[in-house]
């Protein structure tokens, strides 16, 4: 099973009208999931804050989605920080979870923000649409 880390922008995008691939990725976590997500406490807190602030969800709705992600995800404890490696500190927490978990993919809308990660850590940085195509290719 593929292990991935979802950047906050993917989780927030999934809650927007016309969410497309981001929403379909979250739906694929339900039931017979072909992949699993890795999480950390700081990343979960970032998800909840961003869902309320950027997606405009009510506290209870944001909390319910985050609870679901925690239920289906693999919680990782971060013991080593790779900072500073990326420009944005919020991206650093995504990278740290991916490295700690040995994730194959970081799914993000901001692929350029993760420059150098594939070369240094062997983690593929992938758009939600491409990740979905990979998953759907495995279904066949």
DSSP file (Angstrom, degrees, kcal/mol; ACC not computed):
  #  RESIDUE AA STRUCTURE BP1 BP2  ACC     N-H-->O    O-->H-N    N-H-->O    O-->H-N    TCO  KAPPA ALPHA  PHI   PSI    X-CA   Y-CA   Z-CA
    1    1 A X              0   0    0      0, 0.0     2,-0.2     0, 0.0    34,-0.2   0.000 360.0 360.0 360.0 137.2    0.0    0.0    0.0
    2    2 A X  E     -a   35   0A   0     32,-1.3    34,-2.9   101,-0.1     2,-0.5  -0.516 360.0-149.4 -74.8 137.1    1.3    3.4   -0.9
    3    3 A X  E     +a   36   0A   0     -2,-0.2   101,-2.3    32,-0.2   102,-1.3  -0.941  24.1 170.9-109.6 129.2    2.0    5.8    1.9
    4    4 A X  E     -ab  37 105A   0     32,-2.9    34,-2.1    -2,-0.5     2,-0.5  -0.913  29.2-138.9-134.8 159.2    1.5    9.5    1.2
    5    5 A X  E     - b   0 106A   0    100,-2.0   102,-2.7    -2,-0.3     2,-0.6  -0.988  20.8-142.8-117.3 129.7    1.5   12.9    3.0
    6    6 A X  E     - b   0 107A   0     -2,-0.5   102,-0.2    32,-0.4     2,-0.1  -0.813  14.8-132.1 -93.4 124.1   -1.2   15.4    2.0
    7    7 A X    >>  -     0   0    0    100,-2.8     3,-1.4    -2,-0.6     4,-1.3  -0.389  27.1-110.6 -66.3 152.9   -0.1   19.0    2.0
    8    8 A X  H 3> S+     0   0    0      1,-0.3     4,-2.7     2,-0.2     5,-0.3   0.842 116.4  63.1 -55.7 -36.3   -2.6   21.3    3.7
    9    9 A X  H 3> S+     0   0    0      1,-0.2     4,-2.0     2,-0.2    -1,-0.3   0.796 101.2  51.9 -64.2 -26.5   -3.5   22.9    0.4
   10   10 A X  H <> S+     0   0    0     -3,-1.4     4,-1.8    97,-0.3    -1,-0.2   0.913 110.6  46.8 -72.7 -43.5   -4.9   19.5   -0.8
   11   11 A X  H  < S+     0   0    0     -4,-1.3     4,-0.5     2,-0.2    -2,-0.2   0.916 115.8  45.4 -64.5 -43.7   -7.0   19.1    2.3
   12   12 A X  H >< S+     0   0    0     -4,-2.7     3,-1.5     1,-0.2     4,-0.2   0.924 111.2  52.9 -65.7 -44.4   -8.4   22.6    2.1
   13   13 A X  H >< S+     0   0    0     -4,-2.0     3,-1.7     1,-0.3    -1,-0.2   0.838  98.5  65.3 -60.6 -32.8   -9.0   22.3   -1.7
   14   14 A X  T 3< S+     0   0    0     -4,-1.8    -1,-0.3     1,-0.3     5,-0.2   0.741 100.9  50.8 -62.0 -22.2  -11.0   19.2   -1.1
   15   15 A X  T <  S+     0   0    0     -3,-1.5    -1,-0.3    -4,-0.5     2,-0.2   0.377  92.3  96.1 -97.3   3.1  -13.6   21.3    0.7
   16   16 A X  S X  S-     0   0    0     -3,-1.7     3,-1.0    -4,-0.2     7,-0.1  -0.615  89.1 -91.8 -91.4 152.2  -13.9   23.9   -2.0
   17   17 A X  T 3  S+     0   0    0      1,-0.3    -1,-0.1    -2,-0.2    -2,-0.1  -0.378 116.0  18.1 -58.6 139.0  -16.7   23.9   -4.6
   18   18 A X  T 3  S+     0   0    0     -4,-0.1    -1,-0.3     1,-0.1    -3,-0.1   0.853  80.2 163.6  67.4  35.3  -15.5   22.1   -7.7
   19   19 A X    X   +     0   0    0     -3,-1.0     3,-1.1    -5,-0.2     4,-0.2   0.751  12.8 172.0 -63.2 -27.9  -12.7   20.4   -5.7
   20   20 A X  T 3>  +     0   0    0      1,-0.2     4,-2.2     2,-0.2     3,-0.2  -0.327  62.2  11.7  62.9-125.7  -12.0   17.8   -8.3
   21   21 A X  H 3> S+     0   0    0      1,-0.2     4,-2.3     2,-0.2    -1,-0.2   0.848 126.3  56.2 -60.7 -39.7   -8.9   15.6   -7.6
   22   22 A X  H <> S+     0   0    0     -3,-1.1     4,-1.7     1,-0.2    -1,-0.2   0.930 110.8  44.4 -60.1 -45.3   -8.3   16.8   -4.0
   23   23 A X  H  > S+     0   0    0     -3,-0.2     4,-2.2     1,-0.2    -1,-0.2   0.906 111.9  52.7 -65.4 -41.7  -11.8   15.8   -3.0
   24   24 A X  H  X S+     0   0    0     -4,-2.2     4,-1.8     1,-0.2    -1,-0.2   0.839 105.3  55.8 -65.6 -32.2  -11.6   12.4   -4.9
   25   25 A X  H  X S+     0   0    0     -4,-2.3     4,-0.7     2,-0.2    -1,-0.2   0.940 108.4  47.0 -63.8 -46.1   -8.3   11.7   -3.0
   26   26 A X  H >< S+     0   0    0     -4,-1.7     3,-0.9     1,-0.2     4,-0.5   0.892 110.5  53.2 -63.0 -38.1  -10.1   12.1    0.3
   27   27 A X  H >< S+     0   0    0     -4,-2.2     3,-1.3     1,-0.2    -1,-0.2   0.861 101.9  59.4 -64.1 -34.5  -13.0    9.9   -0.9
   28   28 A X  H 3< S+     0   0    0     -4,-1.8     6,-0.3     1,-0.3     7,-0.3   0.687  91.7  69.1 -69.3 -16.9  -10.5    7.2   -1.8
   29   29 A X  T << S+     0   0    0     -3,-0.9     4,-0.3    -4,-0.7    -1,-0.3   0.771  87.0  85.1 -69.5 -23.5   -9.3    7.0    1.8
   30   30 A X  S <  S-     0   0    0     -3,-1.3     2,-0.2    -4,-0.5    -3,-0.0  -0.439  97.9 -12.3 -78.3 151.2  -12.7    5.6    2.7
   31   31 A X  S    S+     0   0    0      1,-0.2     2,-1.8    -2,-0.1    -3,-0.0  -0.398 133.7  13.9  68.5-127.9  -13.4    1.9    2.4
   32   32 A X  S    S-     0   0    0     -2,-0.2    -1,-0.2     2,-0.0    -2,-0.1  -0.557  84.7-165.4 -85.2  76.4  -10.9   -0.2    0.5
   33   33 A X        -     0   0    0     -2,-1.8    -4,-0.1    -4,-0.3    -2,-0.1  -0.365  20.3-160.4 -67.7 139.3   -8.1    2.4    0.5
   34   34 A X  S    S+     0   0    0     -6,-0.3   -32,-1.3    -2,-0.1     2,-0.3   0.439  78.7  29.3 -95.5  -3.2   -5.3    1.9   -1.9
   35   35 A X  E     -a    2   0A   0     -7,-0.3     2,-0.3   -34,-0.2   -32,-0.2  -0.959  68.9-142.7-148.8 164.4   -3.1    4.3    0.0
   36   36 A X  E     -a    3   0A   0    -34,-2.9   -32,-2.9    -2,-0.3     2,-0.3  -0.947  15.6-133.4-129.2 151.8   -2.6    5.5    3.5
   37   37 A X  E     -a    4   0A   0     35,-0.3    37,-3.0    -2,-0.3     2,-0.4  -0.811  10.7-141.9-105.5 148.6   -1.7    9.0    4.8
   38   38 A X  E     -d   74   0B   0    -34,-2.1   -32,-0.4    -2,-0.3     2,-0.3  -0.867  24.5-179.3-105.7 143.8    0.9    9.8    7.4
   39   39 A X  E     -d   75   0B   0     35,-2.5    37,-3.3    -2,-0.4     2,-0.3  -0.885  16.7-159.8-135.9 162.2    0.2   12.6    9.9
   40   40 A X     >  -     0   0    0     -2,-0.3     4,-2.5    35,-0.2     5,-0.2  -0.930  37.6-107.3-135.4 164.0    1.9   14.4   12.8
   41   41 A X  H  > S+     0   0    0     35,-0.4     4,-2.4    -2,-0.3     5,-0.2   0.933 119.9  48.8 -59.4 -47.0    0.3   16.4   15.6
   42   42 A X  H  > S+     0   0    0      1,-0.2     4,-2.1     2,-0.2    -1,-0.2   0.894 112.3  49.1 -61.6 -36.6    1.6   19.7   14.1
   43   43 A X  H  > S+     0   0    0      2,-0.2     4,-2.5     1,-0.2    -1,-0.2   0.906 110.1  50.6 -68.6 -40.4    0.3   18.8   10.7
   44   44 A X  H  X S+     0   0    0     -4,-2.5     4,-2.3     2,-0.2    -2,-0.2   0.908 110.4  49.8 -62.1 -42.4   -3.1   17.8   12.0
   45   45 A X  H  X S+     0   0    0     -4,-2.4     4,-2.4    -5,-0.2    -1,-0.2   0.898 110.3  50.8 -63.8 -39.5   -3.3   21.2   13.9
   46   46 A X  H  X S+     0   0    0     -4,-2.1     4,-2.7    -5,-0.2     5,-0.3   0.912 108.3  52.7 -63.1 -43.5   -2.4   23.0   10.7
   47   47 A X  H  X S+     0   0    0     -4,-2.5     4,-2.6     1,-0.2    -2,-0.2   0.951 111.4  45.8 -55.1 -51.2   -5.1   21.1    8.8
   48   48 A X  H  X S+     0   0    0     -4,-2.3     4,-1.7     1,-0.2    -2,-0.2   0.919 114.0  47.4 -63.5 -44.4   -7.8   22.1   11.3
   49   49 A X  H  X S+     0   0    0     -4,-2.4     4,-2.7     1,-0.2     5,-0.2   0.927 114.7  46.5 -62.1 -44.8   -6.7   25.8   11.4
   50   50 A X  H  X>S+     0   0    0     -4,-2.7     4,-2.7     1,-0.2     5,-1.4   0.865 108.2  55.7 -68.2 -36.4   -6.6   26.0    7.6
   51   51 A X  H  <5S+     0   0    0     -4,-2.6     6,-2.3    -5,-0.3    -1,-0.2   0.883 114.5  40.1 -63.3 -37.2   -9.9   24.3    7.2
   52   52 A X  H  <5S+     0   0    0     -4,-1.7    -2,-0.2     4,-0.2     4,-0.2   0.907 125.1  35.9 -76.3 -42.3  -11.5   26.9    9.4
   53   53 A X  H  <5S+     0   0    0     -4,-2.7    -3,-0.2    -5,-0.2    -2,-0.2   0.938 131.6  23.1 -79.2 -48.2   -9.6   29.9    8.1
   54   54 A X  T  <5S+     0   0    0     -4,-2.7    -3,-0.2    -5,-0.2    -2,-0.1   0.842 129.5  39.0 -92.9 -37.2   -9.3   29.2    4.4
   55   55 A X  S   <S-     0   0    0     -5,-1.4    -3,-0.2    -4,-0.1    -4,-0.1   0.605  99.0-131.6 -90.1 -11.4  -12.1   26.7    3.7
   56   56 A X        +     0   0    0     -6,-0.3    -4,-0.2     1,-0.2     2,-0.2   0.748  47.1 160.4  70.5  24.0  -14.5   28.6    5.9
   57   57 A X        -     0   0    0     -6,-2.3    -1,-0.2     1,-0.1    -2,-0.1  -0.489  44.6-108.4 -76.8 148.3  -15.7   25.5    7.7
   58   58 A X     >  -     0   0    0     -2,-0.2     4,-2.7     1,-0.1     5,-0.3  -0.347  35.4-105.8 -65.1 156.4  -17.4   25.7   11.1
   59   59 A X  H  > S+     0   0    0      1,-0.2     4,-2.7     2,-0.2     5,-0.2   0.907 120.8  49.3 -53.1 -46.4  -15.3   24.5   14.0
   60   60 A X  H  > S+     0   0    0      1,-0.2     4,-2.0     2,-0.2    -1,-0.2   0.867 112.1  48.0 -66.1 -35.8  -17.3   21.3   14.3
   61   61 A X  H  > S+     0   0    0      2,-0.2     4,-2.2    -3,-0.2    -1,-0.2   0.919 113.3  46.8 -70.2 -43.3  -17.1   20.5   10.6
   62   62 A X  H  X S+     0   0    0     -4,-2.7     4,-2.4     1,-0.2    -2,-0.2   0.921 113.3  49.8 -62.4 -43.2  -13.3   21.1   10.5
   63   63 A X  H  X S+     0   0    0     -4,-2.7     4,-2.7    -5,-0.3    -1,-0.2   0.888 108.8  52.4 -63.5 -39.6  -12.9   19.0   13.6
   64   64 A X  H  X S+     0   0    0     -4,-2.0     4,-2.0     2,-0.2    -1,-0.2   0.913 111.1  46.5 -64.4 -42.7  -15.0   16.1   12.1
   65   65 A X  H  X S+     0   0    0     -4,-2.2     4,-2.5     2,-0.2    -2,-0.2   0.921 113.8  47.8 -65.7 -43.1  -12.9   16.0    9.0
   66   66 A X  H  X S+     0   0    0     -4,-2.4     4,-2.4     2,-0.2    -2,-0.2   0.897 109.7  53.2 -65.5 -39.6   -9.6   16.1   10.9
   67   67 A X  H  X S+     0   0    0     -4,-2.7     4,-2.0     2,-0.2    -1,-0.2   0.906 109.4  49.8 -59.6 -41.0  -10.9   13.4   13.2
   68   68 A X  H  X S+     0   0    0     -4,-2.0     4,-2.2     2,-0.2     5,-0.3   0.933 109.6  49.9 -63.1 -46.0  -11.7   11.3   10.2
   69   69 A X  H  X S+     0   0    0     -4,-2.5     4,-1.8     1,-0.2    -1,-0.2   0.886 111.3  49.7 -60.9 -38.2   -8.2   11.9    8.8
   70   70 A X  H  < S+     0   0    0     -4,-2.4    -1,-0.2     2,-0.2    -2,-0.2   0.859 109.1  52.9 -67.5 -34.5   -6.7   10.9   12.1
   71   71 A X  H  < S+     0   0    0     -4,-2.0    -2,-0.2     1,-0.2    -1,-0.2   0.900 119.7  31.9 -67.5 -41.0   -8.8    7.7   12.1
   72   72 A X  H  < S+     0   0    0     -4,-2.2   -35,-0.3    -5,-0.1    -2,-0.2   0.643 110.4  81.1 -92.4 -15.1   -7.7    6.6    8.7
   73   73 A X  S  < S-     0   0    0     -4,-1.8     2,-0.7    -5,-0.3   -35,-0.2  -0.328  80.1-115.4 -90.2 171.3   -4.2    8.0    8.9
   74   74 A X  E     -d   38   0B   0    -37,-3.0   -35,-2.5    -2,-0.1     2,-0.4  -0.924  29.1-141.2-107.5 110.4   -1.0    6.8   10.4
   75   75 A X  E     -d   39   0B   0     -2,-0.7     2,-0.4   -37,-0.2   -35,-0.2  -0.571  20.5-167.2 -76.7 128.4    0.2    9.1   13.2
   76   76 A X        -     0   0    0    -37,-3.3     2,-0.5    -2,-0.4   -35,-0.4  -0.905  16.5-138.2-117.9 144.5    3.9    9.6   13.3
   77   77 A X        -     0   0    0     -2,-0.4     2,-0.5   -37,-0.1   -37,-0.1  -0.892  22.2-134.0-100.8 127.7    6.0   11.2   16.0
   78   78 A X        +     0   0    0     -2,-0.5     3,-0.1     1,-0.2    19,-0.1  -0.708  32.8 165.3 -88.0 123.1    8.8   13.4   14.6
   79   79 A X        +     0   0    0     -2,-0.5     2,-0.4     1,-0.2    -1,-0.2   0.545  65.5  43.3-110.1 -13.7   12.2   12.9   16.2
   80   80 A X        -     0   0    0     16,-0.1     2,-0.4     2,-0.0    -1,-0.2  -0.989  68.1-148.8-140.0 128.4   14.4   14.7   13.8
   81   81 A X        -     0   0    0     -2,-0.4    12,-0.1    -3,-0.1    11,-0.0  -0.805   3.5-163.1 -97.5 135.5   13.9   18.1   12.1
   82   82 A X        +     0   0    0     -2,-0.4     2,-0.1    10,-0.2    -1,-0.1   0.173  38.5 176.0 -97.9  15.7   15.3   18.7    8.6
   83   83 A X        +     0   0    0      1,-0.2    -2,-0.1     2,-0.1     6,-0.0  -0.398  50.2  28.7 -78.8 151.0   15.0   22.4    8.9
   84   84 A X  S    S+     0   0    0      2,-0.2    -1,-0.2    -2,-0.1     3,-0.1   0.483  82.7 111.2 -87.1 127.2   15.7   24.6    7.2
   85   85 A X  S    S+     0   0    0      1,-0.2     2,-0.2     3,-0.1    -2,-0.1   0.611  74.8  43.0-120.6 -35.9   15.4   22.7    3.9
   86   86 A X  S    S-     0   0    0      2,-0.1    -2,-0.2     1,-0.1    -1,-0.2  -0.688  80.3-118.8-111.5 165.3   12.4   24.4    2.3
   87   87 A X  S    S+     0   0    0     26,-0.4     2,-0.5    -2,-0.2    -1,-0.1   0.866  97.2  58.9 -70.7 -37.1   11.4   28.1    2.0
   88   88 A X  S >> S-     0   0    0     25,-0.3     4,-1.4     1,-0.1     3,-1.0  -0.842  70.2-149.3-102.6 122.2    8.1   27.8    3.9
   89   89 A X  H 3> S+     0   0    0     -2,-0.5     4,-1.1     1,-0.3    -1,-0.1   0.809  99.7  58.7 -57.9 -30.2    8.2   26.5    7.5
   90   90 A X  H 3> S+     0   0    0      1,-0.2     4,-0.8     2,-0.2    -1,-0.3   0.823 103.8  51.6 -69.9 -29.4    4.7   25.0    7.0
   91   91 A X  H <> S+     0   0    0     -3,-1.0     4,-2.3     1,-0.2     3,-0.2   0.813  99.9  65.3 -72.4 -29.7    6.1   22.9    4.2
   92   92 A X  H  X S+     0   0    0     -4,-1.4     4,-2.8     1,-0.2    -2,-0.2   0.889  97.6  53.2 -59.1 -40.0    8.9   21.7    6.5
   93   93 A X  H  X S+     0   0    0     -4,-1.1     4,-1.7     2,-0.2    -1,-0.2   0.846 108.3  50.7 -68.0 -30.8    6.3   19.9    8.7
   94   94 A X  H  X S+     0   0    0     -4,-0.8     4,-2.1    -3,-0.2    -2,-0.2   0.931 112.0  47.1 -67.2 -46.2    5.0   18.1    5.7
   95   95 A X  H  X S+     0   0    0     -4,-2.3     4,-2.7     1,-0.2     5,-0.2   0.915 109.6  53.6 -60.4 -44.9    8.5   17.1    4.6
   96   96 A X  H  X S+     0   0    0     -4,-2.8     4,-2.5     1,-0.2    -1,-0.2   0.880 109.4  47.7 -62.2 -39.2    9.3   15.9    8.2
   97   97 A X  H  X S+     0   0    0     -4,-1.7     4,-2.6     2,-0.2     6,-0.2   0.927 112.3  50.3 -65.4 -43.6    6.3   13.6    8.4
   98   98 A X  H  X>S+     0   0    0     -4,-2.1     5,-2.3     2,-0.2     4,-1.1   0.915 113.5  44.5 -61.8 -43.6    7.1   12.2    4.9
   99   99 A X  H  <5S+     0   0    0     -4,-2.7     3,-0.5     2,-0.2    -1,-0.2   0.942 114.4  48.8 -66.5 -47.4   10.7   11.5    5.9
  100  100 A X  H  <5S+     0   0    0     -4,-2.5    -2,-0.2     1,-0.2    -1,-0.2   0.885 116.9  42.3 -58.8 -40.8    9.8   10.0    9.3
  101  101 A X  H  <5S-     0   0    0     -4,-2.6    -1,-0.2    -5,-0.2    -2,-0.2   0.630 106.0-123.8 -83.5 -13.5    7.1    7.8    7.8
  102  102 A X  T  <5 -     0   0    0     -4,-1.1    -3,-0.2    -3,-0.5   -99,-0.2   0.852  45.1-175.3  70.0  33.8    9.1    6.7    4.7
  103  103 A X      < -     0   0    0     -5,-2.3   -99,-0.2    -6,-0.2    -1,-0.2  -0.280  28.1-148.4 -65.6 147.2    6.3    8.0    2.5
  104  104 A X  S    S+     0   0    0   -101,-2.3    20,-2.5     1,-0.2     2,-0.3   0.761  77.0  29.7 -83.5 -27.7    6.6    7.5   -1.2
  105  105 A X  E     -bc   4 124A   0   -102,-1.3  -100,-2.0    18,-0.2     2,-0.5  -0.969  51.1-157.3-138.6 146.1    4.7   10.7   -2.1
  106  106 A X  E     -bc   5 125A   0     18,-2.6    20,-2.6    -2,-0.3     2,-0.6  -0.996  26.0-152.0-113.5 120.0    3.9   14.2   -0.9
  107  107 A X  E     +bc   6 126A   0   -102,-2.7  -100,-2.8    -2,-0.5     2,-0.3  -0.840  32.5 147.2 -97.2 121.3    0.7   15.3   -2.6
  108  108 A X        -     0   0    0     18,-2.2     3,-0.2    -2,-0.6    20,-0.2  -0.986  55.6-139.5-151.9 155.2    0.5   19.1   -3.1
  109  109 A X  S    S+     0   0    0     -2,-0.3     2,-0.5     1,-0.2     3,-0.2   0.553 102.8  64.1 -86.6 -12.2   -0.7   21.8   -5.4
  110  110 A X    >   +     0   0    0      1,-0.2     3,-1.2    16,-0.1     4,-0.4  -0.546  57.9 157.9-112.6  64.4    2.6   23.6   -4.8
  111  111 A X  G >  S+     0   0    0     -2,-0.5     3,-1.7     1,-0.3    -1,-0.2   0.864  71.4  59.3 -57.0 -39.8    5.1   21.2   -6.3
  112  112 A X  G >  S+     0   0    0      1,-0.3     3,-1.3    -3,-0.2    -1,-0.3   0.778  92.9  67.2 -63.7 -25.8    7.7   24.0   -6.8
  113  113 A X  G <  S+     0   0    0     -3,-1.2   -26,-0.4     1,-0.3   -25,-0.3   0.653  98.1  54.4 -68.6 -13.3    7.7   24.6   -3.1
  114  114 A X  G X  S+     0   0    0     -3,-1.7     3,-1.9    -4,-0.4     4,-0.4  -0.023  75.6 156.2-110.9  28.7    9.3   21.2   -2.5
  115  115 A X  T <   +     0   0    0     -3,-1.3    -3,-0.1     1,-0.2    -4,-0.0  -0.293  66.5  20.0 -57.7 135.7   12.3   21.6   -4.9
  116  116 A X  T 3> S+     0   0    0    -30,-0.0     4,-2.3     4,-0.0     5,-0.3   0.225  92.8 104.8  91.7 -13.4   15.1   19.3   -4.0
  117  117 A X  H <>>S+     0   0    0     -3,-1.9     4,-3.1     2,-0.2     6,-0.8   0.918  78.4  50.5 -68.3 -43.7   13.1   16.8   -2.0
  118  118 A X  H  >5S+     0   0    0     -4,-0.4     4,-1.4     4,-0.2    -1,-0.2   0.929 115.2  43.5 -60.3 -44.3   13.0   14.1   -4.6
  119  119 A X  H  45S+     0   0    0      2,-0.2    -1,-0.2     1,-0.2    -2,-0.2   0.913 122.3  36.8 -68.0 -43.3   16.7   14.2   -5.1
  120  120 A X  H  <5S+     0   0    0     -4,-2.3    -2,-0.2     1,-0.1    -3,-0.2   0.884 134.8  17.4 -79.1 -40.3   17.6   14.4   -1.4
  121  121 A X  H  <5S-     0   0    0     -4,-3.1    -3,-0.2    -5,-0.3    -2,-0.2   0.528  91.9-122.9-115.3  -8.6   15.0   12.2    0.2
  122  122 A X     << +     0   0    0     -4,-1.4     2,-0.5    -5,-0.7    -4,-0.2   0.737  63.7 139.7  71.7  21.7   13.7   10.1   -2.7
  123  123 A X        -     0   0    0     -6,-0.8     2,-0.3   -18,-0.0    -1,-0.3  -0.876  52.1-128.4-101.5 125.8   10.1   11.2   -2.0
  124  124 A X  E     -c  105   0A   0    -20,-2.5   -18,-2.6    -2,-0.5     2,-0.6  -0.563  12.5-148.6 -75.8 130.9    8.0   12.0   -5.1
  125  125 A X  E     +c  106   0A   0     -2,-0.3     2,-0.4   -20,-0.2   -18,-0.2  -0.899  30.3 176.1 -99.8 121.3    6.4   15.4   -5.1
  126  126 A X  E     -c  107   0A   0    -20,-2.6   -18,-2.2    -2,-0.6   -16,-0.1  -0.968  33.3-118.7-139.4 141.9    3.1   15.0   -7.0
  127  127 A X     >  -     0   0    0     -2,-0.4     4,-2.4   -20,-0.2     5,-0.2  -0.402  35.8-114.9 -68.1 151.1    0.1   17.0   -8.1
  128  128 A X  H  > S+     0   0    0    -20,-0.2     4,-2.5     1,-0.2     5,-0.2   0.889 116.2  54.1 -55.8 -40.6   -3.3   15.6   -6.8
  129  129 A X  H  > S+     0   0    0      1,-0.2     4,-2.1     2,-0.2    -1,-0.2   0.920 110.5  45.2 -61.6 -44.0   -4.4   14.9  -10.4
  130  130 A X  H  > S+     0   0    0      2,-0.2     4,-2.2     1,-0.2    -1,-0.2   0.888 111.7  52.3 -68.2 -39.3   -1.3   12.8  -11.1
  131  131 A X  H  X S+     0   0    0     -4,-2.4     4,-2.3     1,-0.2    -2,-0.2   0.919 109.7  50.0 -61.6 -43.1   -1.6   11.0   -7.7
  132  132 A X  H  X S+     0   0    0     -4,-2.5     4,-3.0     1,-0.2     5,-0.2   0.903 108.1  52.3 -62.2 -42.7   -5.2   10.1   -8.6
  133  133 A X  H  X S+     0   0    0     -4,-2.1     4,-2.1     1,-0.2    -1,-0.2   0.904 109.0  51.0 -60.7 -41.1   -4.2    8.8  -12.0
  134  134 A X  H  X S+     0   0    0     -4,-2.2     4,-1.4     2,-0.2    -2,-0.2   0.933 112.4  46.1 -60.2 -46.2   -1.6    6.6  -10.3
  135  135 A X  H  X S+     0   0    0     -4,-2.3     4,-1.1     1,-0.2     3,-0.3   0.926 113.0  48.3 -63.8 -44.6   -4.2    5.2   -7.9
  136  136 A X  H  X S+     0   0    0     -4,-3.0     4,-0.8     1,-0.2    -1,-0.2   0.823 107.1  57.3 -68.3 -29.7   -6.7    4.6  -10.6
  137  137 A X  H  < S+     0   0    0     -4,-2.1     3,-0.4    -5,-0.2    -1,-0.2   0.836 105.2  51.4 -66.2 -32.4   -4.1    2.9  -12.7
  138  138 A X  H  < S+     0   0    0     -4,-1.4    -1,-0.2    -3,-0.3    -2,-0.2   0.739  99.7  64.8 -75.3 -23.4   -3.5    0.4   -9.9
  139  139 A X  H  <        0   0    0     -4,-1.1    -1,-0.2     1,-0.2    -2,-0.2   0.804 360.0 360.0 -68.3 -28.0   -7.2   -0.3   -9.7
  140  140 A X     <        0   0    0     -4,-0.8    -1,-0.2    -3,-0.4    -2,-0.1   0.474 360.0 360.0 -77.9 360.0   -7.3   -1.9  -13.1
